[in-house]
Amino acid sequence: MKMRNPVVADQFYPGTPSSLKAEIERLIDEKAPKEEVIGLVSPHAGYIYSGPVAGATISRVKFKDTFVILGPNHTGRGAPFSIMSEGVWRMPLGEVKIDSELGKQILKGSKYLEEDTAAHQYEHSIEVQLPFLQYFRPDIQIVPIVLSHGTGDIYKEIGQKIAQAVKELKKEVVIMASSDMTHYEPHETAKRKDNQAIEAILDLNEDELLRRVMDLNITMCGYAPTVSMLSAAKELGAKEAELVRYQTSGDVTGDYHSVVGYAGIIVK
C-alpha cells in the first residue's frame, strides 16, 4: 500500500497529537453555523500565519464523507497533473485513507490527470489541510490532486471530470482548493490585488479569475486548483460563494512591508 508520511509536521503545525489538537481548538469556531458547502478555498501556510483563516473557514462546513483536495505544486516534482487514487496519508492525528473508488473514477475520466506519488511526496499544500479535517471527522477520506502550470482549459476539464465522477458514484463530497493569495508584497498592495481575485471567485467566474491573475500579476499560488474547484462546483450546482475571512501575515507579525495574503471562501 502506498504510504505518504508527513513532511511539514513540527514546521507548519505541531507534530504531536496533543499540541496539534490544542492548536486547532484555538483556531476553529465551534459555534459557527455549518452549511451545505460544495467547495471552498482555504490557505496552507504555517498555522501561526494562515491558521485563523483556515480554521474560520472549515468551521463553517457541514462535513461529507470525502474531501477532494486540489493543491498547487510548489516542489516541481512528479507529473504535471497528479492524482493519488490509492493509499494512506500518515498524519500526527492518525491515518487518512484515500477514497480509491472516487480517485480511480476521476482518473479514468480525465485525459490530463496521471497516477503519481512523486508530486505529493514533499508537497505541503494538501498536508496542512488534513489536521483540520481530521479534527472534525477522524474517519475522513480524501482524493489528493496536485496541479502544475497548464491552461485554463486543462484546469476546467479536471474540474468537470471531478464533478462527473461525483455524480456517477452519487458520492457526498466537498471539493477544496488549497491556496494562499498574494506573496511578499506590501500589505495594501496585496489586499488590493487579492480583492480582485476574491471578487472573481465570489462571482464563480473562473475565466475572470485567470484573467485577473495574469493581467494584475497576482501571485496566488493555488489559482489552478481554484479554477478546477469552481468548474467542478458549478457543474454540481453551485450558485453563490461567500468570503468567510481575509487577512495577511502582517496582521499576525505586525510587519506590513512584505506580507502573504490568506482568504477563506465557501462555495454553496
Backbone torsions as a table, in degrees:
resi	resn	phi	psi	omega
1	MET	NA	139.0	179.0
2	LYS	-72.4	128.4	179.1
3	MET	-116.2	133.9	175.4
4	ARG	-119.5	119.0	-177.1
5	ASN	-91.3	153.7	-179.4
6	PRO	-65.2	141.8	178.7
7	VAL	-115.5	-17.5	-178.3
8	VAL	-120.4	15.9	172.3
9	ALA	-63.2	144.2	-176.8
10	ASP	72.6	-3.9	173.3
11	GLN	-113.4	-61.8	-178.2
12	PHE	-84.2	-26.0	-178.5
13	TYR	-153.5	158.9	-178.6
14	PRO	-59.9	143.4	-173.9
15	GLY	-93.2	-9.6	179.1
16	THR	-103.2	145.2	-176.5
17	PRO	-54.2	-43.1	-175.1
18	SER	-68.6	-44.3	-179.4
19	SER	-72.3	-30.4	177.7
20	LEU	-67.5	-45.1	177.4
21	LYS	-59.7	-43.9	-179.1
22	ALA	-62.4	-40.2	179.3
23	GLU	-64.3	-44.4	-179.6
24	ILE	-65.4	-41.0	178.1
25	GLU	-57.3	-35.0	179.9
26	ARG	-71.0	-27.6	-171.3
27	LEU	-96.8	-19.1	-176.6
28	ILE	-96.5	170.1	178.0
29	ASP	-122.3	99.4	-177.0
30	GLU	-60.8	-25.5	-174.3
31	LYS	-90.5	-5.6	-176.9
32	ALA	-61.1	139.4	176.8
33	PRO	-67.0	130.8	-178.3
34	LYS	-92.3	139.7	-176.0
35	GLU	-124.8	157.1	171.1
36	GLU	-71.3	110.7	-175.0
37	VAL	-117.6	134.7	177.2
38	ILE	-89.1	-40.3	-178.6
39	GLY	-146.4	169.1	174.3
40	LEU	-156.8	161.2	171.6
41	VAL	-115.4	129.9	-179.7
42	SER	-140.1	142.0	-176.7
43	PRO	-78.5	165.9	-173.9
44	HIS	-136.4	31.3	177.5
45	ALA	-84.9	-172.9	174.2
46	GLY	-58.2	143.0	-174.7
47	TYR	-57.5	-31.1	-179.8
48	ILE	-60.3	-32.4	-177.9
49	TYR	-92.2	-53.9	-171.8
50	SER	-104.7	-5.4	-177.4
51	GLY	-55.9	-42.0	180.0
52	PRO	-60.6	-36.0	179.4
53	VAL	-73.6	-46.5	179.4
54	ALA	-61.0	-43.4	-178.4
55	GLY	-64.2	-45.1	179.7
56	ALA	-62.3	-37.8	-175.7
57	THR	-72.3	-49.7	-177.3
58	ILE	-67.9	-24.4	178.2
59	SER	-66.0	-18.2	-177.4
60	ARG	-91.1	-4.1	-169.6
61	VAL	-98.1	127.8	169.3
62	LYS	-76.8	120.2	-171.2
63	PHE	-74.2	144.2	173.2
64	LYS	-111.9	179.6	-176.4
65	ASP	-65.7	-38.5	-171.2
66	THR	-131.6	140.7	169.4
67	PHE	-110.6	123.4	168.0
68	VAL	-87.8	117.6	-175.7
69	ILE	-113.3	119.8	179.3
70	LEU	-104.8	125.6	178.6
71	GLY	-127.3	157.9	175.4
72	PRO	-78.5	161.4	178.3
73	ASN	-96.5	103.6	178.9
74	HIS	-86.2	-18.8	-169.7
75	THR	-94.3	-20.0	-176.6
76	GLY	77.6	3.4	-178.8
77	ARG	-88.2	157.5	169.6
78	GLY	78.7	-174.4	-179.6
79	ALA	-68.5	152.7	-176.5
80	PRO	-61.6	-35.6	-179.0
81	PHE	-128.5	97.4	-163.5
82	SER	-112.9	131.6	175.5
83	ILE	-123.8	142.5	167.7
84	MET	-105.0	116.0	-176.0
85	SER	-103.2	3.8	174.5
86	GLU	-156.3	159.9	177.3
87	GLY	116.1	-168.0	-174.2
88	VAL	-138.0	138.9	171.4
89	TRP	-100.8	119.2	176.8
90	ARG	-82.6	131.5	-179.9
91	MET	-136.2	160.3	178.7
92	PRO	-54.9	-32.0	-179.5
93	LEU	-90.8	13.1	178.7
94	GLY	117.5	-178.3	-175.8
95	GLU	-87.9	144.4	175.2
96	VAL	-114.9	120.1	-179.3
97	LYS	-83.4	146.5	171.5
98	ILE	-83.6	135.2	175.7
99	ASP	-76.7	91.3	-172.9
100	SER	-64.3	-37.7	-177.9
101	GLU	-60.0	-48.8	-179.4
102	LEU	-70.1	-43.4	-179.9
103	GLY	-56.2	-46.0	-178.3
104	LYS	-67.3	-35.8	179.2
105	GLN	-66.9	-41.1	177.7
106	ILE	-64.7	-43.9	-179.0
107	LEU	-61.2	-42.4	-178.8
108	LYS	-63.5	-37.5	-175.4
109	GLY	-77.3	-32.8	-171.6
110	SER	-90.6	135.1	178.7
111	LYS	-86.4	-2.6	-178.4
112	TYR	-106.7	-33.3	-176.4
113	LEU	-70.5	143.0	175.6
114	GLU	-126.4	145.6	172.9
115	GLU	-69.3	122.0	-172.5
116	ASP	-161.7	133.7	176.5
117	THR	-103.1	-22.6	-173.8
118	ALA	-59.6	-40.5	-178.4
119	ALA	-66.2	-24.2	-175.3
120	HIS	-91.1	-21.0	-167.0
121	GLN	-58.5	-45.5	-176.8
122	TYR	-116.0	12.5	-175.8
123	GLU	-86.9	125.2	-174.7
124	HIS	-89.6	-14.7	-167.3
125	SER	-65.2	-28.1	177.0
126	ILE	-91.0	-41.3	-176.3
127	GLU	-54.0	-44.7	-174.3
128	VAL	-68.0	-16.8	177.6
129	GLN	-77.9	-26.6	-167.6
130	LEU	-65.2	-42.7	179.3
131	PRO	-57.3	-37.1	177.1
132	PHE	-61.9	-43.1	-179.1
133	LEU	-67.3	-43.0	-178.8
134	GLN	-65.4	-32.7	-179.6
135	TYR	-60.6	-45.6	-178.6
136	PHE	-80.3	-30.6	-176.4
137	ARG	-148.1	92.8	-174.3
138	PRO	-57.5	-26.3	-177.3
139	ASP	-97.3	18.7	-177.8
140	ILE	-58.3	142.2	173.2
141	GLN	-111.6	154.1	-178.0
142	ILE	-131.6	159.7	163.7
143	VAL	-124.7	106.8	-177.9
144	PRO	-88.7	130.1	-179.9
145	ILE	-131.8	128.7	179.5
146	VAL	-115.8	128.2	-176.0
147	LEU	-114.3	130.8	170.8
148	SER	-95.4	-168.2	-177.7
149	HIS	-73.3	135.1	177.4
150	GLY	-154.4	-155.2	178.0
151	THR	-104.3	163.2	177.0
152	GLY	-55.7	-37.2	-179.2
153	ASP	-62.2	-38.0	179.2
154	ILE	-66.8	-47.5	-179.8
155	TYR	-59.5	-40.8	-177.9
156	LYS	-69.9	-37.5	178.2
157	GLU	-61.9	-43.9	-179.8
158	ILE	-61.6	-42.9	177.0
159	GLY	-60.2	-44.7	-179.0
160	GLN	-64.4	-37.8	-179.7
161	LYS	-71.2	-31.3	174.0
162	ILE	-63.1	-48.4	-178.7
163	ALA	-60.7	-42.5	-179.4
164	GLN	-60.8	-45.0	-179.1
165	ALA	-64.7	-40.1	178.9
166	VAL	-61.1	-43.8	179.9
167	LYS	-66.4	-45.0	-177.2
168	GLU	-60.7	-39.8	-177.1
169	LEU	-91.7	-1.3	-177.7
170	LYS	49.5	49.5	-176.8
171	LYS	-90.8	151.9	171.3
172	GLU	-94.2	108.2	-168.7
173	VAL	-136.2	145.6	167.2
174	VAL	-115.1	135.9	-178.8
175	ILE	-107.0	120.3	-174.7
176	MET	-113.2	129.3	171.8
177	ALA	-101.7	123.4	-179.4
178	SER	-95.0	116.1	-176.3
179	SER	-156.3	138.5	163.1
180	ASP	-93.6	168.7	-177.9
181	MET	-101.1	-137.9	-176.9
182	THR	-58.5	138.5	-178.7
183	HIS	-109.5	129.1	166.1
184	TYR	56.3	50.0	171.9
185	GLU	-128.6	164.1	178.3
186	PRO	-58.6	148.6	-174.2
187	HIS	-49.3	-49.0	-175.6
188	GLU	-66.6	-39.4	178.3
189	THR	-65.0	-45.9	-179.3
190	ALA	-58.6	-45.6	-177.6
191	LYS	-62.7	-42.7	-178.7
192	ARG	-63.9	-46.7	179.8
193	LYS	-65.5	-44.9	-177.1
194	ASP	-62.5	-36.3	177.7
195	ASN	-58.0	-37.5	179.1
196	GLN	-64.4	-43.8	179.5
197	ALA	-68.1	-42.8	-178.4
198	ILE	-61.7	-41.4	179.4
199	GLU	-57.5	-44.4	179.4
200	ALA	-64.8	-38.2	178.7
201	ILE	-66.9	-42.3	-179.8
202	LEU	-65.3	-26.6	175.1
203	ASP	-83.2	0.9	-176.6
204	LEU	55.0	36.8	-175.7
205	ASN	-112.7	91.4	-174.7
206	GLU	-70.1	-29.8	177.7
207	ASP	-66.8	-40.5	179.3
208	GLU	-68.1	-37.2	176.4
209	LEU	-59.6	-48.5	179.5
210	LEU	-60.0	-43.6	-178.2
211	ARG	-61.7	-45.8	-178.1
212	ARG	-67.5	-40.3	178.3
213	VAL	-57.4	-43.5	-179.1
214	MET	-73.3	-51.1	-173.9
215	ASP	-66.4	-37.9	-174.7
216	LEU	-98.7	3.4	-179.7
217	ASN	52.9	55.1	179.3
218	ILE	-87.5	119.9	-174.2
219	THR	-87.5	53.8	177.4
220	MET	-83.1	112.4	-170.1
221	CYS	-69.6	-27.8	-175.8
222	GLY	-105.7	36.1	-179.9
223	TYR	-65.8	-35.5	179.9
224	ALA	-64.2	-50.9	175.1
225	PRO	-56.1	-36.4	-178.5
226	THR	-68.2	-39.1	176.8
227	VAL	-62.4	-46.0	178.8
228	SER	-61.5	-43.4	-179.7
229	MET	-61.8	-46.5	-179.3
230	LEU	-62.2	-42.1	-179.8
231	SER	-62.2	-43.0	177.8
232	ALA	-67.5	-44.3	-175.6
233	ALA	-62.9	-40.7	-179.9
234	LYS	-66.0	-39.7	176.9
235	GLU	-61.7	-29.1	-179.4
236	LEU	-95.5	11.6	171.3
237	GLY	99.0	13.4	179.9
238	ALA	-62.9	138.3	-177.6
239	LYS	-120.9	-23.3	-177.6
240	GLU	-153.5	166.7	177.2
241	ALA	-138.6	158.5	-177.5
242	GLU	-139.0	133.7	174.2
243	LEU	-80.0	116.9	-179.9
244	VAL	-82.6	-46.7	-179.8
245	ARG	-160.2	145.7	172.4
246	TYR	-134.2	134.2	168.8
247	GLN	-155.2	173.0	177.0
248	THR	-120.4	167.5	178.2
249	SER	-59.7	-26.2	178.1
250	GLY	-61.5	-31.9	178.6
251	ASP	-65.7	-21.6	179.2
252	VAL	-94.4	-46.6	-171.6
253	THR	-88.5	-22.1	-174.4
254	GLY	82.4	-2.0	177.5
255	ASP	-97.2	106.8	-175.7
256	TYR	-98.2	5.4	-177.5
257	HIS	-73.9	-38.5	-177.4
258	SER	-143.6	107.5	-172.3
259	VAL	-124.2	167.4	167.0
260	VAL	-117.9	138.0	-179.6
261	GLY	-92.9	147.5	179.2
262	TYR	-133.9	127.0	178.8
263	ALA	-124.9	139.1	173.1
264	GLY	-117.1	121.0	-173.8
265	ILE	-132.7	134.9	172.8
266	ILE	-110.5	144.2	-177.6
267	VAL	-117.2	123.8	-171.3
268	LYS	-120.0	NA	NA
